[in-house]
Amino acid sequence: MSLPGWVLAIFLLMAAAVPAGVYFTATLFFPPDQVYTYVGQGTYRGAPGPAAGAGLPFLVAAGVYWYVRRRRNSK
């Protein structure tokens, strides 16, 4: 099955727009001549969000496994 030419043209146009969008968005929000100051530089602050989120897929998979196993054993 072959795709029509206009579908390929739209796909290529969208694929070409992504790098341009990233470039212009980056220069819009982070101008090259802007000076950044960081409060508390030199201190380490742990972020509990990413550490807690790292185990989330495991918890979901374990929950699904437990649910399926429970359903199979009840029959």
RAGI-V979569 format. One record per backbone hydrogen bond with DSSP energy under -0.5 kcal/mol. NH is the residue of the N-H (numbers start at 0). CO is the residue of the C=O. Records with the same first field share a line. If there is no record, write none. Layout:
NH->CO, CO
//
This chain:
6->3
7->3
8->4
9->5
10->6
11->7
12->8
13->9
14->10
15->11
16->12
17->13
18->14
19->15
20->16
21->17
22->18
23->19
24->20
25->21
26->22
27->23
28->24
29->25
33->30
40->37
42->39
44->42
45->43
47->45
50->46
51->47
52->48
53->49
54->50, 51
55->52
56->52
58->54
59->55
60->56
61->57
62->58
63->59
64->60
65->61
66->62
67->63
68->64
69->65
70->66
71->67
72->68
73->69
74->71
//
